């Protein structure tokens, strides 16, 4: 029997009372199961953190000694228990080390996707479809109006200009994917990386991910070469240099509002779009779908009278 209160939303985050643990907690807790290392899913300070090895490495870089009291590193498909709940991780395809969390209790399978994408991305482990009774899915872009274009077609837009480009991208995950895409599809470009992004790039390489050529940002080189330079910066730097001259401004995101006033639109998202969410539901074949991190109403309407869709967002 599916338990409606298996996962509940609390001030500290998603809580499983039957295992007394939190999924991606927003406050330091005793038992934290962490899907991936982005800051809105992985905070520092919890007592016990269960995650993949890359996720722990990213957290240790970001939070240093405050990352966790103890890490419990788990490989994909390795089964472990917290109280009476069996847990295992499966690749989520979001960033390196990102995981879906399969939880089994009293014979019922609950699958928490975390953030995910099913599009091919050689910089992280590919998404794996897992059968479950309840699919707890992010719904960031779960809207029929949101269909992401090909990331390769998007990055090839850079070949249409010789001008230098200032490219805003999240330091973890997006930047490494962009570096690889540029190397594979825009061979005439010189890739420069902001110093705050470089440690994450090195961690990717430490785990055997081949991103291709890049170098640390050189102000003099950027100034003296007015063509074919792509300078990748984190969002804060991108927004602080909103009047930067002699560059085309670009921001890599699936959000339309982040494309406004930029010289080139770059719709590259690391989240599942409408079609990907529908495909995931079809492959997982759940009895119920619970939605998070977005608007679940379009899914509820789409599956009306066919599948139970519960919106967990407060």
C-alpha positions in Angstrom: 0.0 0.0 0.0 1.3 3.4 -1.0 1.8 5.6 2.1 0.7 9.2 1.4 2.9 10.5 4.2 6.0 8.6 3.1 7.6 11.9 2.1 6.5 15.1 3.6 7.6 18.7 3.3 9.0 20.2 6.5 10.9 23.5 7.2 14.1 21.4 7.0 13.2 19.9 3.7 11.8 16.6 2.4 11.4 14.2 5.3 10.9 10.4 5.4 9.4 9.6 8.8 9.7 5.9 8.2 13.5 6.1 7.9 13.9 9.3 9.9 16.0 10.9 7.2 15.8 13.9 4.9 16.2 14.1 1.1 18.3 17.1 0.1 17.6 19.0 3.4 17.7 22.7 3.5 19.0 22.7 7.1 21.7 20.7 8.8 20.1 17.4 10.0 21.2 14.1 11.6 20.6 11.9 8.5 20.8 13.5 5.0 20.4 11.6 1.7 21.8 14.0 -0.9 21.0 13.6 -4.6 23.7 16.0 -6.0 26.0 18.8 -5.0 24.2 21.9 -6.2 23.8 24.4 -3.4 20.0 24.2 -3.4 20.2 20.5 -2.7 23.4 20.0 -0.7 24.1 22.2 2.2 26.9 21.8 4.7 26.8 20.8 8.4 24.7 17.6 8.5 25.8 14.8 10.8 25.6 11.9 8.3 25.5 12.4 4.6 24.7 9.6 2.2 25.7 10.3 -1.4 28.0 9.3 -4.3 31.7 9.9 -4.1 31.7 12.8 -6.6 28.9 14.6 -4.7 31.0 14.3 -1.5 34.1 15.7 -3.3 32.2 18.7 -4.6 30.6 19.3 -1.1 34.1 19.1 0.5 35.4 21.7 -1.9 32.5 24.0 -1.4 32.1 23.7 2.4 35.5 22.4 3.5 35.4 21.0 7.0 31.8 22.0 7.4 30.6 19.7 4.6 29.5 17.0 6.9 30.5 15.2 10.2 30.5 11.9 8.3 30.1 10.9 4.7 28.7 7.5 3.8 29.7 7.0 0.1 27.6 4.8 -2.0 28.0 3.5 -5.5 25.1 3.3 -8.0 22.7 0.4 -7.3 24.4 -0.3 -3.9 21.6 -1.1 -1.5 21.8 0.3 2.1 19.3 0.8 4.9 18.4 3.7 7.1 16.1 2.1 9.8 13.7 0.0 7.8 13.9 1.8 4.5 16.1 0.2 1.7 17.8 2.9 -0.4 19.8 2.8 -3.6 21.2 5.4 -6.0 20.7 5.5 -9.8 22.2 8.0 -12.2 20.1 11.2 -12.7 22.0 12.6 -15.7 22.0 16.1 -14.2 25.7 16.6 -13.2 28.6 14.4 -12.3 27.6 12.1 -9.4 23.9 13.2 -9.5 21.5 10.5 -8.3 17.9 9.4 -8.3 17.0 7.9 -4.9 15.1 4.6 -4.9 13.5 3.9 -1.5 11.7 0.6 -0.8 9.5 0.3 2.3 7.0 -2.5 3.0 7.4 -3.7 -0.6 6.5 -0.3 -2.2 9.1 1.5 -4.4 9.3 5.3 -4.1 11.7 7.0 -6.6 12.9 10.5 -6.0 14.5 11.9 -9.1 16.3 14.9 -7.7 17.1 17.2 -10.6 17.5 15.2 -13.8 17.8 15.2 -17.6 17.6 12.3 -20.0 19.4 14.0 -22.8 22.9 12.5 -23.7 25.7 14.3 -21.9 29.2 12.8 -21.9 30.3 14.9 -18.9 28.1 12.9 -16.4 26.6 9.4 -15.9 23.6 8.9 -18.2 20.1 8.9 -16.8 18.8 5.4 -16.0 15.0 4.6 -16.0 13.9 2.7 -12.9 10.6 1.1 -12.3 8.7 2.4 -9.2 5.3 2.6 -7.7 5.6 6.3 -6.9 7.6 8.7 -9.0 8.6 11.8 -7.0 9.7 14.1 -9.9 11.0 17.6 -10.2 8.7 19.6 -12.5 10.9 22.6 -13.1 10.1 22.6 -16.9 7.1 20.3 -16.8 5.0 22.5 -19.1 3.9 21.6 -22.6 5.2 25.0 -23.8 8.7 24.0 -22.7 10.6 21.8 -25.2 14.4 22.2 -25.0 16.3 22.4 -28.3 19.3 20.3 -29.1 22.3 21.5 -27.0 24.6 20.8 -30.0 22.4 23.0 -32.2 22.4 25.7 -29.6 26.2 25.8 -29.0 26.8 25.9 -32.8 25.3 29.4 -32.8 28.8 30.5 -31.6 30.2 29.6 -35.0 28.1 32.4 -36.5 30.2 35.1 -34.9 33.9 35.8 -34.5 33.4 38.3 -31.7 34.5 37.5 -28.2 31.8 36.1 -25.9 31.2 36.4 -22.2 29.3 33.3 -21.3 27.4 33.0 -18.0 27.1 29.5 -16.7 26.7 27.8 -13.3 30.1 26.8 -11.9 29.2 23.2 -11.2 27.8 21.0 -14.0 26.8 23.6 -16.6 30.3 25.0 -17.1 31.9 21.6 -17.6 29.2 20.6 -20.1 29.7 23.9 -22.0 33.5 23.4 -22.1 33.0 20.0 -23.7 30.3 21.2 -26.1 32.6 24.0 -27.3 35.5 21.7 -27.8 33.4 19.3 -29.8 31.5 21.8 -31.9 33.3 25.2 -32.0 36.9 24.2 -32.6 38.0 27.8 -33.6 37.1 29.2 -30.2 39.6 29.7 -27.3 38.0 28.8 -24.0 38.8 30.8 -20.9 37.5 29.9 -17.5 36.9 32.1 -14.5 39.1 31.1 -11.5 36.1 30.2 -9.3 35.0 27.6 -11.9 38.4 26.0 -12.3 38.4 23.8 -9.2 35.1 22.1 -10.3 36.7 21.5 -13.7 39.7 19.9 -12.1 37.4 17.6 -10.0 35.6 16.5 -13.2 39.0 15.6 -14.7 40.0 13.9 -11.5 37.0 11.5 -12.1 38.1 10.8 -15.6 35.8 13.2 -17.5 37.6 14.5 -20.6 36.4 18.1 -21.3 39.0 19.1 -23.9 41.0 22.3 -24.1 40.6 25.4 -21.9 42.7 27.8 -19.9 42.5 30.1 -17.0 41.2 33.6 -17.8 43.9 36.0 -18.9 42.8 39.6 -18.9 45.6 40.7 -21.2 44.9 37.9 -23.7 41.2 38.7 -23.7 41.9 42.4 -24.2 44.5 41.9 -27.0 42.5 39.4 -28.9 39.1 40.7 -30.0 38.0 37.6 -31.8 37.1 33.9 -31.1 37.5 34.1 -27.3 34.8 32.6 -25.0 35.1 33.6 -21.4 33.0 31.4 -19.1 32.0 33.1 -15.8 29.6 32.2 -12.9 26.3 34.1 -12.7 27.4 36.6 -10.1 30.3 37.8 -12.3 28.1 37.7 -15.4 25.5 40.0 -13.8 28.1 42.3 -12.2 29.6 43.0 -15.6 26.3 43.9 -17.3 28.0 46.8 -19.2 31.0 44.8 -20.4 32.3 46.1 -23.7 33.7 44.4 -26.8 31.9 41.1 -25.9 28.7 39.4 -26.9 26.8 38.5 -23.7 25.3 35.0 -23.5 23.8 33.0 -20.6 23.3 29.3 -20.7 19.9 28.4 -19.3 16.5 26.8 -20.1 14.8 29.9 -18.6 13.5 32.4 -21.2 13.8 35.4 -18.8 17.6 34.7 -18.5 17.9 35.1 -22.3 16.6 38.6 -22.4 19.0 41.4 -23.4 21.7 38.9 -24.4 23.5 39.0 -27.7 22.8 35.3 -28.4 20.2 33.1 -26.8 21.6 29.8 -25.5 18.8 27.4 -24.4 20.9 24.7 -22.7 19.2 23.2 -19.7 20.2 20.4 -17.3 16.6 19.7 -16.3 14.0 17.5 -18.0 11.6 19.4 -20.3 7.9 18.4 -20.8 8.6 15.6 -23.3 11.4 14.2 -21.0 9.1 14.2 -18.0 6.4 12.4 -19.9 8.9 9.8 -21.2 10.2 9.3 -17.7 6.7 8.7 -16.4 6.0 6.2 -19.2 9.2 4.3 -18.5 9.0 4.3 -14.7 5.3 3.2 -15.0 4.3 4.5 -11.6 0.9 4.1 -9.9 1.2 7.7 -8.6 3.3 10.8 -9.5 4.3 13.3 -6.9 5.7 16.6 -8.1 8.3 19.0 -6.7 10.3 22.1 -7.7 7.9 23.7 -10.1 4.3 23.7 -11.2 2.7 20.3 -11.1 -0.6 21.5 -12.4 0.1 20.8 -16.1 0.9 17.2 -15.3 -2.1 16.9 -13.1 -4.3 18.2 -15.9 -2.6 16.0 -18.6 -3.1 12.8 -16.6 -6.6 13.7 -15.4 -8.6 10.5 -14.7 -5.7 8.3 -15.9 -3.0 8.6 -13.2 -2.9 10.1 -9.7 -0.7 13.2 -9.7 -0.1 14.8 -6.3 1.6 18.2 -6.0 3.9 18.2 -3.0 5.0 21.9 -3.4 3.7 23.9 -0.5 
